[in-house]
């Protein structure tokens, strides 16, 4: 599986309603607050993000909210994939474990279920599930790019 596979499967995610997009955006502060609270309480958090990266993790969560909000409003599979690959490379170069994304996305899914209406959740969760199941591909592609002399 490669980037072509990601693009093909990502295209199936199109079609977020304005209502769901607006709810996600409107509740972004609550979503952010809850994910940070849950992640910071994890006993393994420093193993996931590195010893000195708790603020960087919280910045990542804030950036995640803004980015996903924009994707929900104006879906672009190429931008989504390239941004995810950049995030994997950038944060891993700062000491984030590849296991961080599984923990983070599991937590996002929990938070979305806690904070969003059932209707919005049903529309948005496929995007998070898609990101979650494709973590191994994002890791492989970001590994390839990290090892490439043309970074």
C-alpha positions as CSV (number, residue, x, y, z in Angstrom):
1,X,0.0,0.0,0.0
2,X,1.2,3.4,-0.9
3,X,0.2,7.0,-1.5
4,X,-2.0,6.1,-4.4
5,X,-3.9,3.8,-2.1
6,X,-4.2,6.6,0.4
7,X,-5.6,9.0,-2.2
8,X,-8.1,6.4,-3.5
9,X,-9.4,5.5,-0.1
10,X,-9.4,9.1,1.1
11,X,-11.6,10.2,-1.8
12,X,-14.4,8.0,-0.4
13,X,-14.5,10.3,2.7
14,X,-15.9,13.4,0.8
15,X,-19.2,15.0,1.8
16,X,-19.2,16.5,5.2
17,X,-22.4,18.6,5.8
18,X,-22.2,22.2,6.8
19,X,-24.0,21.4,10.0
20,X,-21.3,18.8,11.1
21,X,-18.5,21.1,10.0
22,X,-20.0,24.0,11.9
23,X,-20.6,21.9,15.0
24,X,-17.0,20.7,15.0
25,X,-15.7,24.2,14.6
26,X,-18.1,25.6,17.3
27,X,-17.1,22.9,19.8
28,X,-13.3,23.1,19.0
29,X,-12.4,24.6,22.4
30,X,-14.2,21.8,24.2
31,X,-12.7,19.2,22.0
32,X,-9.2,20.6,22.5
33,X,-9.6,20.9,26.2
34,X,-10.8,17.3,26.6
35,X,-8.2,15.7,24.4
36,X,-5.4,17.6,26.2
37,X,-6.8,16.7,29.7
38,X,-7.0,13.0,28.7
39,X,-3.6,12.8,27.0
40,X,-1.8,14.6,29.8
41,X,-3.1,12.1,32.3
42,X,-1.7,9.1,30.5
43,X,1.0,7.4,32.5
44,X,2.9,6.7,29.2
45,X,2.7,10.3,27.8
46,X,6.4,11.0,28.0
47,X,7.1,7.7,26.2
48,X,4.7,8.8,23.5
49,X,5.9,12.4,22.9
50,X,9.3,12.7,24.5
51,X,10.5,14.1,27.8
52,X,10.1,17.8,26.9
53,X,7.3,17.8,24.4
54,X,4.1,18.2,26.3
55,X,3.6,21.8,25.1
56,X,4.4,20.7,21.5
57,X,1.8,17.9,21.8
58,X,-0.8,20.5,22.9
59,X,0.2,22.7,20.0
60,X,-0.3,19.7,17.7
61,X,-3.8,19.2,19.1
62,X,-4.7,22.8,18.5
63,X,-3.3,22.7,15.0
64,X,-5.2,19.4,14.4
65,X,-8.5,21.1,15.3
66,X,-7.9,24.0,13.0
67,X,-6.7,21.8,10.1
68,X,-9.5,19.2,10.4
69,X,-12.0,22.0,10.6
70,X,-10.7,23.4,7.3
71,X,-10.8,19.9,5.7
72,X,-14.4,19.4,6.8
73,X,-15.3,22.7,5.1
74,X,-13.2,22.3,2.0
75,X,-12.2,18.6,1.5
76,X,-9.0,18.1,-0.4
77,X,-7.5,14.5,-0.2
78,X,-4.1,15.6,-1.4
79,X,-3.7,18.3,1.1
80,X,-5.0,16.0,3.9
81,X,-2.4,13.3,3.0
82,X,0.5,15.6,2.5
83,X,-0.2,17.4,5.7
84,X,-0.4,14.1,7.7
85,X,2.8,12.9,6.2
86,X,4.5,16.2,7.1
87,X,3.1,16.0,10.6
88,X,4.5,12.5,11.0
89,X,7.9,13.5,9.8
90,X,8.1,16.8,11.8
91,X,6.9,15.4,15.1
92,X,8.9,12.2,14.9
93,X,12.0,14.3,14.3
94,X,11.3,15.9,17.7
95,X,11.0,12.6,19.5
96,X,7.4,11.6,19.1
97,X,6.8,7.9,19.0
98,X,4.9,6.4,16.1
99,X,2.6,5.0,18.9
100,X,1.6,8.5,19.7
101,X,-0.8,8.7,16.7
102,X,-2.7,5.6,17.6
103,X,-3.1,6.9,21.2
104,X,-4.0,10.4,19.9
105,X,-6.5,9.2,17.3
106,X,-8.2,6.8,19.8
107,X,-8.6,9.7,22.1
108,X,-9.9,12.0,19.4
109,X,-12.5,9.4,18.6
110,X,-13.5,9.2,22.2
111,X,-13.7,13.0,22.5
112,X,-15.8,13.3,19.4
113,X,-18.2,10.7,20.7
114,X,-18.4,12.6,24.0
115,X,-18.8,16.1,22.5
116,X,-20.5,15.9,19.1
117,X,-24.1,15.2,18.2
118,X,-24.8,11.7,16.9
119,X,-25.4,13.0,13.5
120,X,-22.1,15.0,13.3
121,X,-20.2,12.1,14.9
122,X,-21.5,9.7,12.3
123,X,-20.3,12.0,9.5
124,X,-16.9,12.8,10.9
125,X,-15.8,9.5,12.5
126,X,-15.0,7.9,9.1
127,X,-12.3,10.5,8.6
128,X,-10.7,9.7,12.0
129,X,-11.1,5.9,11.4
130,X,-9.4,6.3,8.0
131,X,-6.5,8.2,9.6
132,X,-6.3,5.5,12.4
133,X,-6.3,2.5,10.1
134,X,-3.7,4.1,7.8
135,X,-1.1,4.9,10.5
136,X,1.2,2.0,9.3
137,X,1.2,3.5,5.8
138,X,1.8,7.0,7.1
139,X,4.7,5.6,9.2
140,X,6.2,3.8,6.2
141,X,5.9,6.7,3.8
142,X,7.3,9.2,6.4
143,X,10.1,6.7,7.1
144,X,10.9,6.6,3.4
145,X,11.0,10.4,3.3
146,X,13.0,10.8,6.5
147,X,15.6,8.4,5.0
148,X,15.7,10.1,1.7
149,X,18.7,12.3,1.0
150,X,16.3,14.8,-0.7
151,X,14.3,15.8,2.4
